[in-house]
């Protein structure tokens, strides 16, 4: 009798979704909504992006009341239970359909929905930030001297091997190993830079440097990468640019190289363009307008608030390497140099990053 009552009154009102620790859907009974297996739960609806930050919290359970979903023209009002699982239990979600109940008390439900969502999203955001901070600190403990030293040693040995008598196939293998080691070293450097920025340990230097030769140096570095990938790289420089300026040359190069590396990475064909012009002069400061444009994959509009966040990858492709730190470092460095950064993007057309950077003109 109990089973008969349960099937009659509860079967069509509850749905169970089982996840793995990466937030991918393992199984769903699809009672209320159809959810494709092996896809991220965050792809099902933006609300579930917040769920991903809770998965690492073992044996925690949360109830989200009166969540309104409108998917494929099907509108529901659900109570959602999330259990983060444990070592022996996968994370799972339970949808409980209270659409009819909440519709009967629409005004009360709406007020409750707004207050509850506001509370939970604020709480989840704090937990997510804390989780990211803990992850980063734990990761940093393993990537300082203990990783940099063997990488440097490996590169030295590979350099010695290159000078020995080797055949073409052996040289190809050595080149591959060098690229891998250099990539790991760049990741380590990015993480350490981000940590220093957040701890306030990076100071912006004010030293004179030659702007034209610096841009030529950047052009040589990026041109090789672009040619290797089979795309064009162009550099456009305003004739009115001051030659000698005062600022942090190292960070200036780092900002532009990170943006250009990002553009080359996401551009399969077409052009990457670096444009540097002088926008205006204010109190002996030359405001440089730096634009990095590409014909790459573009950035989805729903990532607008996340583009400059740490450890945020704007793609799901395993073929594109990186930890999602480049744009975060750029944004932080631009702010430290009293500049501004923004971007425009169209998916499958391209992206343009624009930086306004004040640099003092050397007299």
Secondary structure, DSSP 4 states (H G I P E B T S, - for coil): -HHHHHHHHTGGGEEEEEE-TTSBEEEE--SSS---TTSBHHHH-GGGHHHHTTTTSTT-EEEEEEEEEEETTEEEEEEEEEE---SSS--EEEEEE-HHHHHHTHHHHHHHHHHHHHHHHHHHHHHHHHHHHHHHHHHHTTSSHHHHHHHHHHHHHHHHHHTS---HHHHHHHHHHHHHHHHHHHHHHHHHHHHHHHTT------EEEEHHHHHHHHHHHHHHHHHHHT-EEEEEE-TT--SEEEE-HHHHHHHHHHHHHHHHHH-SSSEEEEEEEEEEEETTEEEEEEEEEE-S----GGGTTTTTSTT--S---TTS---S-HHHHHHHHHHHTT-EEEEEEETTTEEEEEEEEEEEEP-
